[in-house]
Amino acid sequence: MATRDGPHPVTGGAAPARGRHWQTLLAMFPRLWPKGRADLRARVVFAMLALIGAKAITVYVPFLYKEAVDRLTPETVAAAVLVVPVMLIVAYGVGRIMMVALAQLRDAVFAKVGQNAVRELAVETFRHLHALSLRFHLERRTGGLSRVIERGTKGIDFLLRFSLFNIVPTIIELVLVCVILAYAFDIRYSLVTGGTVLLYMVFTFAVTEWRTRFRREMNDLDTEANTKAVDSLLNYETVKYFGNEDHEARRFDRSMQGYERAAIKTTTSLSLLNTGQTLIFSAGLTALMLMAAQGIAEGAITVGAFVMVNAYLIQLYQPLNLLGTVYREIRQALIDMETMFDLMQVPAEIRDKPGAPPLRIEGGAIEFDNVSFFYDPNRKILDGVSFRVEPGRTLAIVGPSGAGKSTIARILFRFYDISAGAVRIDGQDIRDVQQATLRAAIGMVPQDTVLFNDTIRYNIRYGRPEASEAEVEEAARLAQIGSFIESLPVGYETRVGERGLKLSGGEKQRVAIARTILKNPPILLLDEATSALDTHTEREIQTALRRVSENRTTLIIAHRLSTVVDADEIVVLEAGRVVERGRHEELLARNGAYAAMWTRQREREAAEEADDGTEEEEPVLSERRKAGIEADPGFA
């Protein structure tokens, strides 16, 4: 695909080429005639009828104006006939009212069609984003992504309303006015009117195309600034740890300086455009008025005709003046929509095979059969990994950082497809079954539990949204967090803050465990679920995890070896290869890689236990957090 220079606002890579406006329009307009929505189609038809009616009245109103003026000239006016121009003036006023009323009715009727199209495209984009691979989401720029969707949906709404109800009607009105002027006067009036409008449009389009690069630059810099701001705020604590508030402000200011320069260019070029438009239209209007004045002097036309020509040009000027703005905005809307549609064209890396059956769980046996995985063939992340977890049994995977432990979890969830080998659940290759049923069968308790900025109840219920209140509370009790939640001022309605930052690490882990209990999966995956916790909290969490894993096939990815001593089998990974396997006692007896890891960790734990404050750190922290929650109005 061709690309243009500059970063893509979502991934940070090269941005896709522009100039596919017609493709964008063709992709949009079917949304105006949605299948299976007779109500929306009826609204489109009614809106078109209102549009035609409004334009018919618009081109007829100047005739009423002309007749009223002619009847009020000194040669014709008299008390006996005064009623005629009065009726014409009233009719003119009614016509002006009807023009506006029909236009407003048209907009009101069409609003549901436009908003339905915006909603459907926004939801479609949202679904597509969730269908994209983990690789995409690891590379994305969240701030830029949110801005792309925001601008794209606004662009759709603008394009639908103004392309249908401004550009097309203005062109129709121009054609009708030229025909009327040629018929009522002579062809010269039509040629001057048409030439003025044509020159106006050519100038507008040419200057707008020139200005587009300033707008695009301004948008890219706006996206960049927003991305940096969001990234900085998401890492608020890190900024504070290193005292880098000024550094972040300077970094944001550099982006805003670029935006400022681009915005100034945009504004000054707009002044040039507006001046040129006014000059062209005023010249055309003056030429027509001179022609009409000459016609009056020669007795060829009346004063009313002079007024009618002026009225037609003034009526045309309003939509044409708006046309310049509308064209600029439509051009920008198309750019914004193209960026969003480019996002929609990003292929989903992991797809279900056509006709893929659902996963059938018979016992929950997991098998990795000679699995290899790599991004670069010269650097394998997993190399020939094989193991089997029998139904209801527990297997632990341990090893140093970078050994490939967490990659195994992502492969089991099919966030990535493997490069060689096979992964099976109850004998079914996970690449051959529906992803939704695969993930429904696996419960996950990750190392870094990220909660939604909602209530504790919502975060627990996320494991099974249709669960009852009693089931949510029972899951919390089994996860050993029920009493803590009930002690809070508003209990389960307590809001946890962005990413759950108002809860301690142990409290977040218990919420994650409760969520998994509620999901009730036959397979449980624990990805270093306690490695970030202190020893005391780890012991409490392990008690809850043992209760959750009863009668479930459990795969534990562990950093602390003390958490896996009871596993039915332990697999030791190094550099993506299995170097040892067996039970805890067997591996210690071999005095190999596992025994060396065990010795190092025991020495560290002994040093920690020598610190008098270690064992009580987490309970004190929880009590302080609870007190902070009670005092925090954000939790009320």
N, C-alpha and C positions, 0 to 999 in steps of 0.2 A: 504494500500500500504506500502511496506517495505520502510524504510528510512535509511539513513546513518547519521552519526553525522555531525554537522556543519549547519550553517544557509543557508537557500535557498536564492540565490542572488536576488530574486524578492520580496518575501514576508517577508523574515527575519525568517521564520519558518524552520522546518526541511526540508532538501533537499531530493528529491526523490532518490531511489536506482539506482545505475548504473548497467552496465553489460547487457544492452538490445541492444547490438550493432546490432545483426542480425535483430531485429525488426526495428531499425532505418534504416538499409540498405534497407530492404524490403519496407519501407515507401518512400524511396528516388527514387529507380530505375524506378518506373512507370513514374516519371517526365521526364525520358529520351525518352519515347515513348508516347508523349502527344496525347490524343484523339483529332481528328479534326484538327491536324496540320501536313498535308502531307509534307509541306516544311521542318519542323523540322525532321520528320522521314527520309526524303531523305538525310538530312545532317548527321544523325546518320549512315545510310548505307554507305554513301561516306567516312565518317571518318573511319569506320571499314575497308573498302577496302584499304584506304591509310595506315592504321595500318598494315594490312596483307602484303601489298606490301613492306613497310619499313622493316618488319621483314624478309621477304624472301631475300631481298637484303643484310640485315645485316648478315645472316648466310652463304650467298654465297661469300661475299667479301673476307674472309680469304682464300678461294680456289684460287682466283685470285692472292692473295699475295703469296701463296705457289708456284703456277706455275711460277710466275715471278722470285722468288728466285731460284727455280730449274733451270730455263733456264739461269740464270746468274752465275751459278757455273762454275769454270774453266774448268771442263770436257766437258761442253756443249756449252759454249759461243763461238761465232765466229761472224765475221763481217757480214757474209751472213745471219745469223739467228738472228741478234740483233733486227731486226724489230719486231720479235715475242714478246720478253719480254717488249719492249717499248709499244706495243699495250696492253699487259696485265697490265702494270703499268697505262696506260691511263684509261683502263677499271676499274681498282681498284679505281682510283681517281674519275671517274664518279660515281661508286657505292657508294663511301663515300658521294658524293654530294647528290645523290638521297636519301640516308638514311635520311639525315637532311632535304632535301626539302619535302619529303613525310611526315615526322613528323611535320614540320611546317605547311604544308597544312592541315594536320589532325587537328591540334590545331585551325587553323583559321576557318575551316569549322565548327568545333564542338563548337566554342565559343558562337554562338547564342543559341545553345541548352542549354548549361550550364547556361548562363546568364538568359535565359527565365525561367529555373527552379528556379534559385535564386530569380528572381523577383516575380514569382508566390507564392513561399513559404513566402517571406517577406510580400507581400500584404495580403496573407491569415492570417499570424500571426497578422498583423496590424488590419485587420478586426475583428479577434477573440478577440483581446484586447478591442476593442470598444464594443464587444458584452458581455463582462464580467460585472458582477454586480458592483454597487457602492461599495459594501462591499470589493471586491477585490482591487479596486483602492484606497480605504482608507487605506488598509494594505500594499500596494505595496511599494517598494523602487525604486524610479524613476531612479536613477543613475544605480543601478544594472539591472533594466529592460532594459534600453537602451544598456548596455554592453552585456547582454545575446543575444539580437537580433542581434547586430553587429557581435559578435563572431559566432553565429549560422549561419548567412548567409555566412560569410567568410568560415566557415567549409564546408558548402554545396558545394560551388564553388571548394574548394580544393579537396574534396572527389570525386566529379564527374570527374574532370580532371585526377587526379593521380591514382585513383583506376582502371579506364578504360585504361589509357594510360601509366601506369608504372608497376603496379603489375602484371596485367594479361599478358601483352606482355613479361615481364621478365620471367614469368613462362613458357610461350610458347617457348621463346628463349632457356631457360635452357633445356627443353625437346628435342628440335631439336639438340642442341649442343651435348647432351649425345648420341643421336641416331647416329649423324654423327661421333663422336669419336669412338663409338663402331664399326661402319661400316668401317671407314677408317683405324683404328689401331686395338685395341682389347678392350674387355670389361673392362679391368683394368682402362683405361683412363676415361671411363664413370663413373665407380664406385668412382674414386678419385674426379672427378669433381662434381658428384652428392653429395658425402659425404661432400665435402668442403662447397658447397652451403647450404646443409641441416644444417650442424653444424653452419654455419654463420647465417642462419635464426633463428635457435632455440636460439642461444645466443642473437641475436638482439631482438627477441620477449620477451625473459625472462627478460633481463635487462630493456627493455622499459616498461614492465608491472611493474617492481619494481620502475622505475622512474616516472610512471604515477601519483603516489600519491603526488610527489613533484610538478608536473605540476598542478595537481588539487588544491593543497594547494595554489600555486602561483596564480592561477586564482581566487580562492575565496577571497584571500587577495586583489588582484587587484580590484575585484568587490566591496569589502568593502571600499577600499580607494576611489574609484571613487564615490560611493554612498555618502560618507561623504563630499567629495569635492563639489559635485553637491548640496547637501543639504545645505552646508554652504554658497555657492554662491547664492542660491535661497533666503536665509535669510540674505543677505548682510546687510540690514539696521538694523536688530536686532543685528547682530554681532557688528556693529558700535555703536548702542545705548548703549551697555553694555561694550564697549571697550575690547571685547574678541578675538581680532585678534590672540594674542599669544596662547590663549587657543585652538582656532580652528587649528592653525598651529601645536601645540603639538599633538592634537587629530589625525590630518591627518598624522603626522610623525610616530605615533605609528603603524598605519596601514601600512605605507610604510616600517617601520623597519621589520615587519613580512614578507612583500613582498620581501624585500632585502634578508632575511635569506633563504626563499624558493627559490629565484632565484639563490643564490649561490649553494644551494644543486643541483638544476637542472643543472647548468653549470658543476659542478665537476663530477656529475654522467654521464654527456654527454662525458666528457673526458675519463672516464673508458670505456664507450661503444665504442667510436671510436678506442681506443687502442686495445681492444679485437677483434673488427671486422678486423682491419688491420693484427693482429697477425694470426688469423684463415685463412684469404685469402692468406696471404703471404706464410704460411706453405703449403697450398694446391697447390699454383702456383709453389713453389720450388719442391715439390714432382713430379708434372707433368713434369717439365723441366728436372729433373734427369732421369725420365723414358724415355723421348724423347731422351736425350743425350745418354743413354745406347742403345736405338734403333739405333741411328746413328752409334755408335761404332760397333754394331753387323751387320750393313748393312741392317737392317730391314726397316728403314725409311730414307728419305732424309732430307737434311737441310731445304728444303722448308716445309716439314711436321713439323719439330721442330718449325719453325716460325709460322706455322698455329695454332699449339696447343697454343702457347703463345698468338697469336692474339685473339683466341676464349676466353681465360681466361681474357684477358684485356678488351675485349668487354663486357664480362659478369660482370666484376668488376664495371664498371661505373654505370649500372642500379642497381646492388646489393648495391653498396655504397650509391646510392640515395635511395634504398629501405629501408635502415635503417632509413634515415631521413623521407622518405615518410610514413613508418609505424608509426613512432612517431607522425607525423603530422596528419595522418589519425586517429590514436587513440585519439589524442586531438580533432580533428574535430568531431569525433563521440561523445565525451563527451560534446562538445559545442552544437552539434545538439540535443543530448538527452535533455539537459537543455531547449532548445527552444521547442522541441516537448513536453516536460513535461508541458511547458507553454500552448501549444496548447491543452493539455488534460484537463486543468482546465475547469470544466463545466460551461457553462453560466447559472447562477442561475435563471435568468428571461428569459423564452422562450415563443414564441407564441405557442398557441395550434395548432395541425395539422388542416389545413383548416380554420384558424381563418379569419373572414371577416374584412374588413376595418371599421374603426369607421365612423358612419354616423352622421353628425352634423345637427340637425334640429333647435336648438335654443341655445344649449350650456349649458343646465341645469346640475349642478353638485350636486351629492348627496353622502354623507357619511352616511352609514346605519350601526350603531352599530359597528364601526370599532375598532378593537384592534390590537396592534402591539407590538411585543417584540422579543428581542434576547434571553433573559432568562425568562422563565415563572414566575420566582420569582420577576422580575422587569419589569413591563409593562410600555412601553413608551407611548402608547395610550391605553385607557381603555374605550371601549363602546362609542366612539365619534360619534355623529350624528348631521348633519346639512344639509341644502339644499340651493343652490344658484339658484334662478330662472334666466331664460335667460335674459341677458341685465342688470342684477342687480349686486350690489356690496355687498360682505360679507367680514368683517374683522375678523381676528383671533388675539387676543391679550393675553398676559400672561407673567409671569416672565420667565427668562432664564431657560431652561431645562424643560419647560412645554410640549414640543412636537410640537411646532408650525412649525418649519422647516421640521420635519418628515412628516407632512401632505403634504407639497410641494413635497417631494421626493416620497411619496406614489402616489400622483396624477400623477406624471410623470412615475410611475411604475418603479422606481429605486429599490424599494423593493415590495414584495408581502405581503399583510396583513396577520395577523395570524387568524383573525376572522372578520365576517361581510362582507360588500360589498361596493365598490366604483363604482358609475355609472355616466356616462355622457349621457344625453338624454335617460335614461333608459337602457343603455348597460353597462354591467359589464366590466370594463377596462381589466380584466384578460382574457376576451373572444375575444378581438379584437386585430388587429395587432399593435404592439408597435409603429411602424413607423408612422402610421396614427394618433395614440393617441398623440404622441409628436408633430406632425405637426399641431395639432389643438390648442396647448397651447403655448402662448408666455410668456417668463420668463424674469423678470428684477430682478436679485439677489442683495443681499446686497453687496457682494464682487464681483464686476465686474472684471473679468480677461480677458484682451484682448490678441490677438495674436500679436507676434512681427512682425508686417507687417504695412501696411499703414492704415490710417483712413478709406479710401474708402473700403479696403478689409474687415475691421472689421464691417463696417455698412452693406456691401453687404453680409456678412455671414448669415444674416437673410434670404436672398433669392438670392443665387449665380447667378441666371440668370437675375436679375433685371438690368434695363438700368441705364445709368449715371443720367438721369433726375430723375428717381425714387429714386436713392440713395440720391441725393441732396435735393429732396422734403422731404424725411424722416428726413434728418438732420435739415431742416428748421422747421419741425413740432416738433422736439425734442429740439428746441431752441439752437442748436449748430452750425447751418449753418454759421452764421456771424463770429463766432470764427474761424472755419476751413478756411474760405475764407481769413481771415486776416493773416494766416500763410504764410511763404515764398513760400512753394510749395503746399499749400492748402490741397486737399484731398489725395495727395501723401505723406503727412507727415507720417513718421514712428513713432509708439507710444512706441517702446522699449519693453523689456522683461516684460510680464504681464501688459503692458500698463503703466509702471511706469513713463513715461515722461509726462503723463497727470495728472491733479489733480483729486481728488475723484469725484467732480461734473462733470468734463469734461468726465470722464470715464462713469459715470452714464448716461449722455446724449447720448453718443455713444451707450450704451446698449439699451436705449429707442428707438433711431433711428433704431437700428437693429431689435427691436421687431415691430416697426411700419412697417418696410419693409416686415417682415414676414406676417403681417396682419392676425393674428389668431383670431378665434371667442372667445377664452377663454384667459384671461389675468391673470397671477399669479405674484404678486409683493411680493417678500420675503424680508421684511425689507429693501426695496430699498433705503431708505433715512436715516437709523438710524446712519450711520457713518458720516453724513454730518453736517456742522454747520447750524444754524437756517436760515440764509439768503439763502444759497444754497438749503436747504430743501424746502423752499417756492417756489423757481424757478422750482425745479424738480417736485414738486407736481402739479404745473400748467401744466407742460408737461404731467405728468401722467394722470391727469384728462382728458386732450384732447385725450390721447391714449385710455383710458378706455370707452369712449363714445360708447354706443350701443354694448358693449362687456360684457359677463359674467366675472366678476372680483372677484378674491379672493386675499385679502390683508393680508399678515402676517406682523404684525406691532409691533414695539417696542415703538415708539413714538405715544401716543394716539391722539395727535393733528392732525395726518395725517388721522385718520379714523372717524372723527366726522360726516362726511357726508355719511358714509356707510349706506346702507339700513338695515343692521343687523350687530351686533357685537357679536362675540362668545368669551367668556373668558375661557381660559384653565388654569388649575392648576394641576400639577402632572399627566398630560395625561387625565384629565377628564374635561368635560364641566361643569363649576360651575355657569355661568350666560350667558344670551343671551338677546338681545333687541337692540333698537336704543340708541344713545348716551344719549339723554335726559332721557330716561326711566332708563338706568343703573345708571346715576347719582342720580336720584330720589330714587333708592333703597338703596343707601348708603352702598353698599356691596364692593366686591373685586375690581370691576372696579372703583368705586368712590374713593377708597383708592389709587389706582394706579394713577388716574387722579390728585388727590391732591398732591401727591409726585412729579409728573412730573411738575406740574405748579410751584411748589416752586423752583425746579431746574432751570426751564426756566427763572423765574423772577430773579434768582441770575445771570444767564448768561447775561441777558439783562442789568443788572447793570454794567457789564464790558463794558467800552466804546469801546474796540477794537473788540468786537465779531461780530457786524453786518457787519463790513467792511472787515473781515478777508479773506473771500473767493474771493471777487473781486480783492483785492490786490494780493492774491496768484496767481490768474489766470493771472494777468498782468505780474507778475514776471516770471511765467512759460512761458508765451508767449515770453517774452524777452529772456529767456534762450533758448527756441526753436530756435529763430531767430539766436542766436549766436552759436548754436550747429551744427557743420558740419555734425553730424549724421542725421540731419533732412533735409539736402540739397538734 
